[in-house]
Amino acid sequence: MDNLFDFSATINGRTCRDLVPTGMLLIDYLRSIRQMTGTKKGCGSAECGACTVLLDGRPVYSCVMLAMQANGRNIETIEGLSDGDTLHPIQEAFLDAGAVQCGFCTPGFVMTTKALLESEPHPDSRCIREAIAGNLCRCTGYAQIEDAVRLAAERMGKEEAEK
């Protein structure tokens, strides 16, 4: 049996503290201990991006990262984007652009898009393709996803201008 360690991190703006097995993956911690099942467990080998979460604002594959590596850090998951029933503009853009089919890969794409738009509010096509290159979708193709990223950038830019 793995030894336990005292894990503490800020997850979606809330401080969380748990005893966690030293060998537990971050995705298993989020899904099993924290009951945050929006982050999907796909390939288990950092190939598909369905498990993408933001760690200190940067996208990471939670399926190959130990929970203890995220200790003391800031973690953002798909559950942290919406405000109750109000979707985040990125989530709305994915729906409006038809970039959601089965939805399995969507949380990873949405989190990757959030990181991209926070670092580059007006990305061009090349920038978008590079950012999402680590995420796979088997249903929509990538045109709708690229459209969703552009739409989210446009909407978020308008929101920022209105403030």
C-alpha positions as CSV (number, residue, x, y, z in Angstrom):
1,M,0.0,0.0,0.0
2,D,1.2,3.5,-0.9
3,N,2.2,5.9,1.8
4,L,-0.1,8.8,2.3
5,F,0.9,12.4,2.2
6,D,-0.9,15.6,3.2
7,F,-2.0,17.1,-0.1
8,S,-3.1,20.8,-0.3
9,A,-3.9,22.8,-3.4
10,T,-6.2,25.5,-4.6
11,I,-8.7,23.9,-6.9
12,N,-11.1,26.1,-8.8
13,G,-10.4,28.9,-6.3
14,R,-11.0,26.8,-3.2
15,T,-8.4,25.4,-0.9
16,C,-8.5,21.6,-0.7
17,R,-6.7,19.4,1.7
18,D,-6.7,15.6,1.7
19,L,-4.5,12.6,2.6
20,V,-3.5,11.1,-0.7
21,P,-1.5,8.0,-1.7
22,T,2.0,9.1,-2.9
23,G,1.5,7.2,-6.2
24,M,-1.9,8.6,-7.0
25,L,-2.2,10.3,-10.3
26,L,-3.7,13.8,-10.4
27,I,-6.6,12.7,-12.6
28,D,-7.5,9.9,-10.1
29,Y,-7.3,12.4,-7.2
30,L,-9.6,14.9,-9.0
31,R,-12.1,12.2,-10.1
32,S,-12.1,9.8,-7.1
33,I,-11.3,11.9,-4.1
34,R,-12.7,15.3,-5.2
35,Q,-15.6,13.9,-7.4
36,M,-14.6,16.2,-10.3
37,T,-15.5,13.9,-13.1
38,G,-15.5,16.5,-15.8
39,T,-11.9,15.8,-16.5
40,K,-11.8,12.7,-18.6
41,K,-9.5,9.7,-18.4
42,G,-8.8,8.8,-22.0
43,C,-5.5,7.2,-23.1
44,G,-3.6,7.3,-19.8
45,S,-0.4,8.2,-21.6
46,A,-0.5,11.9,-22.4
47,E,-1.6,11.3,-26.0
48,C,-5.3,12.5,-26.3
49,G,-5.6,15.6,-24.0
50,A,-9.0,14.6,-22.6
51,C,-7.4,14.9,-19.1
52,T,-6.1,18.4,-19.5
53,V,-6.4,20.7,-16.5
54,L,-4.6,24.0,-15.8
55,L,-1.8,23.9,-13.3
56,D,-0.7,27.4,-12.4
57,G,-2.4,28.6,-15.6
58,R,-0.7,26.1,-17.9
59,P,-2.3,23.1,-19.5
60,V,-1.0,19.7,-18.2
61,Y,-2.0,16.1,-18.8
62,S,-3.4,15.0,-15.4
63,C,-3.2,11.3,-16.5
64,V,0.6,11.3,-16.2
65,M,1.1,13.7,-13.3
66,L,1.3,12.5,-9.8
67,A,-1.1,14.4,-7.4
68,M,1.9,15.2,-5.2
69,Q,3.5,17.1,-8.1
70,A,0.5,19.5,-7.9
71,N,0.8,19.9,-4.1
72,G,0.7,23.6,-3.1
73,R,-0.3,24.8,-6.5
74,N,-3.3,26.2,-8.3
75,I,-5.4,23.7,-10.3
76,E,-8.3,24.7,-12.6
77,T,-10.7,22.1,-13.9
78,I,-13.7,22.3,-16.3
79,E,-15.9,22.4,-13.2
80,G,-14.4,25.7,-12.3
81,L,-15.4,27.5,-15.5
82,S,-19.1,27.9,-15.3
83,D,-20.8,30.1,-12.7
84,G,-23.7,27.9,-11.6
85,D,-25.9,27.5,-14.7
86,T,-24.1,30.3,-16.5
87,L,-21.5,28.9,-18.9
88,H,-18.1,30.4,-19.5
89,P,-17.9,32.2,-22.9
90,I,-15.5,29.4,-24.0
91,Q,-18.1,26.8,-23.2
92,E,-20.8,28.7,-25.0
93,A,-18.6,29.2,-28.0
94,F,-17.9,25.5,-28.3
95,L,-21.6,24.8,-28.2
96,D,-22.5,27.6,-30.7
97,A,-19.7,26.6,-33.1
98,G,-20.8,22.9,-33.1
99,A,-17.5,21.9,-31.7
100,V,-19.1,19.3,-29.4
101,Q,-20.2,15.9,-30.6
102,C,-19.8,13.1,-28.1
103,G,-18.2,15.6,-25.7
104,F,-15.5,13.3,-24.3
105,C,-12.6,15.5,-25.5
106,T,-14.4,18.8,-24.9
107,P,-13.2,19.5,-21.3
108,G,-9.6,19.1,-22.5
109,F,-10.1,21.4,-25.5
110,V,-11.9,24.0,-23.3
111,M,-9.2,24.1,-20.7
112,T,-6.5,24.3,-23.4
113,T,-8.4,27.2,-25.0
114,K,-8.6,29.0,-21.7
115,A,-4.9,28.8,-21.3
116,L,-4.4,30.0,-24.8
117,L,-6.7,32.9,-24.6
118,E,-5.2,34.1,-21.3
119,S,-1.8,34.2,-22.9
120,E,-2.9,35.3,-26.4
121,P,-6.3,37.0,-26.5
122,H,-6.3,37.3,-30.3
123,P,-4.7,34.1,-31.7
124,D,-4.3,33.5,-35.4
125,S,-5.1,30.1,-37.0
126,R,-1.5,28.9,-36.6
127,C,-1.4,29.8,-33.0
128,I,-4.7,28.0,-32.4
129,R,-3.6,24.8,-34.2
130,E,-0.4,24.8,-32.2
131,A,-2.2,25.2,-28.9
132,I,-4.7,22.4,-29.5
133,A,-2.2,20.1,-31.1
134,G,-2.0,18.0,-27.9
135,N,-5.8,17.3,-27.9
136,L,-7.5,14.7,-30.0
137,C,-11.1,14.7,-31.3
138,R,-12.5,11.7,-33.1
139,C,-15.9,13.2,-33.8
140,T,-16.0,16.8,-35.0
141,G,-12.8,17.3,-37.0
142,Y,-10.9,20.4,-36.0
143,A,-12.5,23.1,-38.1
144,Q,-15.4,23.6,-35.7
145,I,-13.0,23.6,-32.7
146,E,-10.8,26.2,-34.4
147,D,-14.0,28.2,-35.0
148,A,-15.0,27.9,-31.4
149,V,-11.6,29.2,-30.2
150,R,-12.0,32.2,-32.5
151,L,-15.5,32.8,-31.4
152,A,-14.5,32.6,-27.7
153,A,-11.7,35.0,-28.3
154,E,-14.0,37.5,-30.0
155,R,-16.7,37.2,-27.3
156,M,-14.1,37.5,-24.5
157,G,-12.6,40.5,-26.2
158,K,-15.9,42.2,-26.3
159,E,-16.6,41.4,-22.6
160,E,-13.2,42.9,-21.7
161,A,-13.9,46.0,-23.8
162,E,-17.2,46.5,-22.1
163,K,-15.6,46.6,-18.6
